[in-house]
Amino acid sequence: MEQAKNWEGVKPITDVNWLGCLLSSNLKRYKLGDIAEIIISSVDKKTKDGEQKVRLCNFVDVYHNWAITKSMHNSFMIASAKGKDIERLSLKKGYVAFTKDSETRDDIGISTYIADDFNDVILGYHCALVKPNEDILSGKYLNAFLHSNYITKYFELNATGSGMRYTLSIQTLHDMPILLPSLEEQQYIGDIFSTIDRKIELNRTINHNLEAMAKQLYDYWFVQFDFPNENGKPYKSSGGKMVWNEKLKQAIPEGWNVDVIGNILDKYPTTKRYETKEYLSIGKYPIVDQGDAYIVGFTNENDNLLSRYPAVLFGDHSTKVKLLDFPFARGADGTQILYSNNLLVSQYYLYLVIVSLQIPNPGYSRHFKYLKELPIVIPHKSVIDTFTEIVKPLYIEKKENVFANIVLTRQRDELLPLLMNGQVSVNYDLSHD
């Protein structure tokens, strides 16, 4: 068992040149390693005999989240670890995790706050876990501080490696200069950003539920065929007539048809695809690509927008599917923009059909050619119209939450340096948890 860190006698340092930044006079300077224990994880994603089953908080979990909460527990992958690693790397409330190694300099030093205690979740490979001395350093404040431009610059200057992989040494992490106001002020600053993050996380949860509601309704109406009949009762369960369809090898409601997706797609104009280096962090119009992120950047140019919406974006390589109900520009190669040319196939229905499909995956390939050959059920217009009326408001609310989160994230990032260098002061009259 490792000995507990001895914090006695820790004093602030006075000789740190803080990267040329103007500092508030009441801030004290420390080295991170003097006021926190830093542990490097070497636990990989494998499950090994003789080791204890755990869930792993990985690089991507740290990278994409301001905070790690209990609500994320089931999303962590299952792996295994030795007892000593479980003891050292278990996630506990107040700790901070951050990325330590990556292929690019920009992806190292990205942090997240551990907001809850976990019994069976540990930190994974390519990450570091920081356990603050709670008498000196607030974990929430540390997380905010690690997101500041000051620390980004420090990590950029001190990362080692070649073009293949970059890393932060344990000495670099230990020597990382950190500026601390009083513990009370740290807690207030940390709470401000945690409040913003809770709102962002709430919007994400709402959007997850909205998407689940739309998918559930689609399944009920167009997979189980229990859409409301003329009497408002479930069609198939109430004895609605079903007719065998040879293409699908199953029965579908009488009067419905089947086509292939390629036959119901409209042509769309060719527009410029923006390269990653052209993405702006702030701009008038969103840029969307085939990656996991819904919006990857912005542009101020309006002559390359796709202004016919809602549109369905299909990732030719990734098979990601996105419903886009706003003007947007296209990101890097691999995006197919889909519009229905059939009045019986609304964009919302088309999106949910494609999301539900099992698209052949022969490895790295262009998948659109396979998508075009897959069948699509064409319902009655009255059913599609009613379905669209129900799901459209769900996606409008989802879009509003996405853009609300963009604004909240921007406000958080703009507020961060102002609080850190003392240009904005904390209102101590405000209550906090």
Secondary structure, 3 states (H helix, E strand, C coil): CCCCCCCCCCCCECCCCCCCCCCCCCCEEEEHHHHEEEEECCCCCCCCCCCEEEEEECHHHHHCCCEECHHHHHHCEEEEECHHHHHHHECCCCCEEEECEECCHHHCCCEEEECCCCCCEEECCCEEEEEECCCCCCHHHHHHHHCCHHHHHHHHHHCEECCCCEECCHHHHHHCEEEECCHHHHHHHHHHHHHHHHHHHHHHHHHHHHHHHHHHHHHHHHCCCCCECCCCCECCCCCCCEEEECCCCEEEECCCEEEEHHHHEECCCCCCECCHHHCECCCCEEEECCCCCCCCEEECCCCCCECCCCEEEEECCCCCEEEECCCEEECCCCEEEEEECCCCCCHHHHHHHHHHCCCCCCCCCCCHHHHCCCEEEECCHHHHHHHHHHHHHHHHHHHHHHHHHHHHHHHHHHHHHHHHCCCCCCCCCCCCC
